[in-house]
């Protein structure tokens, strides 16, 4: 499967999460503790939004600002360009992903994050027997969106189905409809328990995380403890004093072993990281 992280908060250098922590995402690319595979070396990607409208942002077809992508097909641990970008690029909202292919080719268009206009999407998991379901799933994608699909993964099909079912209007119901559609399609083909996913998606303002599987045994997903609480628990740690109260990190597995710093997201749940109070709710698939 894969490992990913999503960050929202005070702008930081990408290397602060990709390289510096004890169990950073780069370390997880070689030594994952909670994934199906220990090694995640089938490509990587990061997608980030510029700081204060910086020139790293690109205009979309409607004049909105969209994130920058950097993706590669080699192992993340050996990519010098990734290291250079990570130590020189700051962002207050970014997604990063290391890939372990579930059968589709190792190519740049199959590396996460996937992007459409201002939206980013990363996924860990798989659609069971995707090769059996793929035709029906792809044909359900909005014809206006279909030309934007660049790769061959189940993850990208999930993203474009979610866009088809209203991701840009209401993210949580759209993802619930996407999963409901996949499960209904699987039933017609006699495929049991088709969906396994943790997903992060963002529009550049809010961040959504999802944890769900058809069999009720989802891949791990964690969210960082509130910074206000971490300051009280670790008053001498300078990192927590540099970060705003709004800062959160969502990860496939913790970036370190600091006691009390990471909280598991419950089975069949979604979370929304946004200005003010965050949201945690029950994720319930529905047929569109």
C-alpha positions as CSV (number, residue, x, y, z in Angstrom):
1,X,0.0,0.0,0.0
2,X,1.3,3.5,0.7
3,X,2.1,6.1,3.4
4,X,1.0,9.8,3.4
5,X,0.8,12.9,5.4
6,X,-1.2,16.1,5.3
7,X,-0.2,19.4,7.0
8,X,-2.2,22.5,7.7
9,X,-1.0,25.4,9.8
10,X,1.9,27.8,10.3
11,X,4.1,27.8,7.1
12,X,7.1,25.5,7.5
13,X,9.8,24.1,5.3
14,X,8.6,20.8,3.8
15,X,11.7,19.1,5.2
16,X,10.4,19.6,8.8
17,X,8.0,16.7,8.2
18,X,9.5,14.9,5.2
19,X,13.0,14.4,6.7
20,X,13.6,15.7,10.2
21,X,11.3,13.7,12.5
22,X,12.5,10.5,14.0
23,X,10.0,8.5,11.9
24,X,9.7,10.9,9.0
25,X,7.8,10.2,5.8
26,X,11.2,9.5,4.1
27,X,12.1,7.0,6.9
28,X,8.7,5.4,6.4
29,X,9.5,4.9,2.7
30,X,12.1,2.4,3.9
31,X,10.9,1.3,7.4
32,X,7.1,1.6,7.6
33,X,5.8,0.1,10.9
34,X,2.1,0.0,10.2
35,X,1.7,-0.5,6.5
36,X,1.1,-3.7,4.5
37,X,4.6,-3.3,3.1
38,X,7.7,-2.2,5.0
39,X,9.1,-0.5,1.9
40,X,7.3,2.1,-0.1
41,X,9.6,2.7,-3.1
42,X,7.3,2.9,-6.1
43,X,7.3,6.7,-6.5
44,X,6.5,9.7,-4.4
45,X,4.9,13.1,-4.6
46,X,4.2,16.4,-2.8
47,X,1.6,19.0,-3.6
48,X,1.8,22.4,-1.9
49,X,0.1,25.8,-1.8
50,X,2.2,28.9,-2.0
51,X,2.7,31.3,1.0
52,X,0.8,34.6,0.7
53,X,0.0,34.2,-2.9
54,X,3.6,33.5,-3.9
55,X,4.6,33.0,-7.5
56,X,4.7,29.2,-7.0
57,X,0.9,29.2,-7.4
58,X,-0.6,28.7,-10.8
59,X,-3.9,30.0,-12.1
60,X,-6.6,27.5,-13.0
61,X,-9.2,27.9,-15.8
62,X,-11.3,30.1,-13.5
63,X,-8.5,32.3,-12.3
64,X,-8.3,30.6,-8.9
65,X,-5.0,29.5,-7.4
66,X,-4.0,25.9,-7.6
67,X,-1.2,24.0,-5.9
68,X,2.2,22.9,-7.3
69,X,3.0,19.3,-7.8
70,X,6.4,17.5,-7.7
71,X,6.3,13.8,-8.4
72,X,8.9,11.2,-9.2
73,X,8.9,7.5,-10.0
74,X,12.0,6.5,-8.0
75,X,12.2,5.8,-4.3
76,X,11.8,8.9,-2.2
77,X,14.8,8.2,0.0
78,X,17.2,8.5,-2.9
79,X,15.8,11.5,-4.8
80,X,18.2,14.5,-4.4
81,X,15.8,16.9,-6.1
82,X,13.1,16.1,-3.5
83,X,15.6,16.9,-0.8
84,X,16.6,20.2,-2.4
85,X,12.9,21.2,-2.8
86,X,12.1,20.2,0.7
87,X,14.8,22.2,2.3
88,X,14.0,25.4,0.3
89,X,10.2,25.4,0.1
90,X,7.7,26.6,2.7
91,X,4.0,26.1,2.8
92,X,1.1,26.3,5.3
93,X,-0.8,23.5,3.5
94,X,0.7,20.5,1.8
95,X,0.2,16.8,1.1
96,X,3.0,14.3,0.6
97,X,2.8,10.6,-0.4
98,X,5.1,7.6,-0.9
99,X,3.8,4.8,-3.1
100,X,3.7,1.1,-2.9
101,X,2.0,0.0,-6.1
102,X,-0.9,-2.5,-5.9
103,X,-0.4,-3.5,-9.5
104,X,-0.6,-0.5,-11.8
105,X,2.6,0.7,-13.5
106,X,5.3,2.8,-11.7
107,X,5.0,6.0,-13.7
108,X,4.7,9.7,-12.9
109,X,1.0,10.0,-13.7
110,X,0.3,7.2,-11.2
111,X,2.1,9.0,-8.3
112,X,0.1,11.0,-5.8
113,X,-1.1,13.6,-5.1
114,X,-3.6,13.9,-7.9
115,X,-4.6,17.4,-8.8
116,X,-7.7,19.0,-10.4
117,X,-7.8,22.8,-10.4
118,X,-7.3,23.8,-6.8
119,X,-8.0,20.3,-5.4
120,X,-5.4,17.7,-4.2
121,X,-6.0,14.0,-3.3
122,X,-3.9,11.3,-1.8
123,X,-5.0,7.7,-1.0
124,X,-3.7,4.6,0.8
125,X,-5.5,1.4,0.2
126,X,-7.0,-0.2,-2.9
127,X,-10.2,-1.1,-4.7
128,X,-10.4,-4.9,-4.6
129,X,-10.4,-6.5,-8.1
130,X,-10.2,-3.1,-9.6
131,X,-9.5,-4.7,-13.0
132,X,-13.0,-6.2,-12.9
133,X,-14.8,-3.0,-11.8
134,X,-12.7,-0.4,-13.7
135,X,-14.8,-0.1,-16.8
136,X,-18.1,0.5,-14.9
137,X,-16.4,3.0,-12.5
138,X,-14.6,5.0,-15.3
139,X,-17.8,5.2,-17.3
140,X,-19.5,6.9,-14.4
141,X,-17.1,9.8,-14.4
142,X,-18.4,13.1,-15.7
143,X,-17.5,13.4,-19.4
144,X,-16.1,16.9,-18.8
145,X,-13.7,15.5,-16.2
146,X,-12.7,12.4,-18.0
147,X,-10.0,14.0,-20.2
148,X,-8.1,15.2,-17.1
149,X,-7.4,11.6,-15.9
150,X,-3.7,11.0,-16.5
151,X,-2.9,7.6,-15.0
152,X,-4.3,4.2,-14.5
153,X,-4.8,3.8,-10.7
154,X,-7.8,3.1,-8.7
155,X,-6.9,6.1,-6.5
156,X,-7.2,8.6,-9.4
157,X,-10.5,7.0,-10.4
158,X,-11.8,7.5,-6.9
159,X,-10.8,11.1,-7.0
160,X,-12.6,11.8,-10.3
161,X,-15.7,9.9,-9.1
162,X,-15.7,12.1,-5.9
163,X,-15.4,15.2,-8.2
164,X,-18.3,13.8,-10.3
165,X,-20.4,13.3,-7.2
166,X,-19.9,16.9,-5.9
167,X,-16.6,17.1,-4.1
168,X,-16.2,20.8,-5.0
169,X,-19.6,21.6,-3.4
170,X,-19.8,19.3,-0.3
171,X,-16.8,17.1,0.2
172,X,-18.0,14.6,2.8
173,X,-21.3,13.6,1.0
174,X,-19.4,13.4,-2.3
175,X,-16.8,10.9,-0.9
176,X,-19.6,9.0,0.8
177,X,-21.4,8.7,-2.6
178,X,-18.1,7.7,-4.3
179,X,-17.6,4.8,-1.9
180,X,-21.3,3.9,-2.1
181,X,-21.1,3.7,-5.8
182,X,-17.9,1.5,-5.7
183,X,-19.5,-0.9,-3.3
184,X,-22.7,-1.1,-5.3
185,X,-20.7,-1.7,-8.5
186,X,-18.8,-4.4,-6.7
187,X,-21.9,-6.2,-5.6
188,X,-23.1,-6.4,-9.2
189,X,-19.9,-8.1,-10.1
190,X,-19.8,-10.4,-7.0
191,X,-16.9,-8.7,-5.4
192,X,-17.0,-8.6,-1.6
193,X,-15.5,-5.9,0.6
194,X,-14.1,-3.9,-2.3
195,X,-13.0,-0.7,-0.6
196,X,-10.0,-0.1,1.6
197,X,-9.0,3.6,2.0
198,X,-7.5,6.4,4.0
199,X,-7.8,9.6,2.0
200,X,-6.8,13.2,2.4
201,X,-8.1,15.9,0.1
202,X,-8.0,19.7,0.2
203,X,-9.1,22.7,-1.7
204,X,-6.3,24.9,-0.4
205,X,-8.4,26.2,2.5
206,X,-9.8,23.2,4.4
207,X,-8.3,19.7,4.8
208,X,-10.5,16.5,4.9
209,X,-9.3,13.1,6.0
210,X,-11.2,9.8,5.7
211,X,-10.8,6.4,7.1
212,X,-13.0,3.6,5.9
213,X,-13.0,0.0,4.6
214,X,-15.9,-2.2,3.5
215,X,-14.8,-4.9,5.9
216,X,-14.4,-2.6,8.9
217,X,-10.6,-3.1,9.3
218,X,-9.2,0.1,7.8
219,X,-5.6,1.1,7.4
220,X,-4.2,3.2,10.2
221,X,-4.7,7.0,10.3
222,X,-3.7,9.5,13.0
223,X,-4.1,13.2,13.7
224,X,-1.8,15.3,15.9
225,X,-2.9,16.5,19.3
226,X,-4.0,20.2,19.5
227,X,-1.0,22.5,19.8
228,X,-2.4,24.2,22.8
229,X,-2.4,20.8,24.6
230,X,1.1,19.9,23.4
231,X,2.4,23.2,24.8
232,X,1.1,22.4,28.2
233,X,2.4,18.8,28.0
234,X,5.9,19.9,26.8
235,X,6.4,23.5,27.8
236,X,10.2,23.3,27.0
237,X,9.7,22.1,23.5
238,X,10.4,25.2,21.2
239,X,8.6,23.6,18.2
240,X,5.2,23.9,19.7
241,X,5.7,27.5,20.5
242,X,6.5,28.4,16.9
243,X,3.3,26.8,15.6
244,X,-0.1,28.4,15.6
245,X,-3.1,27.0,17.5
246,X,-4.6,26.0,14.1
247,X,-1.7,23.7,13.2
248,X,-2.6,20.0,12.6
249,X,-0.9,17.0,10.9
250,X,-2.7,14.0,9.6
251,X,-0.6,10.9,8.9
252,X,-0.8,7.2,8.0
253,X,1.4,6.5,11.0
254,X,3.0,8.7,13.6
255,X,6.2,10.6,12.8
256,X,7.7,9.9,16.2
257,X,7.1,8.3,19.6
258,X,6.3,11.5,21.6
259,X,3.8,10.4,24.2
260,X,0.4,12.0,23.7
261,X,1.2,13.6,20.4
262,X,-0.8,11.4,18.1
263,X,-4.4,10.2,18.2
264,X,-5.9,7.4,16.1
265,X,-8.8,8.5,13.9
266,X,-11.7,6.0,14.6
267,X,-12.9,3.4,12.1
268,X,-15.4,4.7,9.5
269,X,-14.8,8.4,10.3
270,X,-14.0,11.6,8.6
271,X,-12.3,14.7,9.9
272,X,-12.2,18.3,8.7
273,X,-9.3,20.6,9.6
274,X,-10.3,24.3,9.2
275,X,-10.0,27.6,10.9
276,X,-11.6,27.5,14.3
277,X,-12.9,24.2,15.7
278,X,-12.1,21.0,13.7
279,X,-14.8,18.4,13.0
280,X,-14.8,14.6,13.5
281,X,-17.8,12.7,12.2
282,X,-19.1,9.3,11.2
283,X,-18.5,8.2,7.6
284,X,-21.4,6.4,6.0
285,X,-21.3,5.4,2.4
286,X,-24.4,6.1,0.3
287,X,-25.4,5.2,-3.2
288,X,-25.5,8.3,-5.4
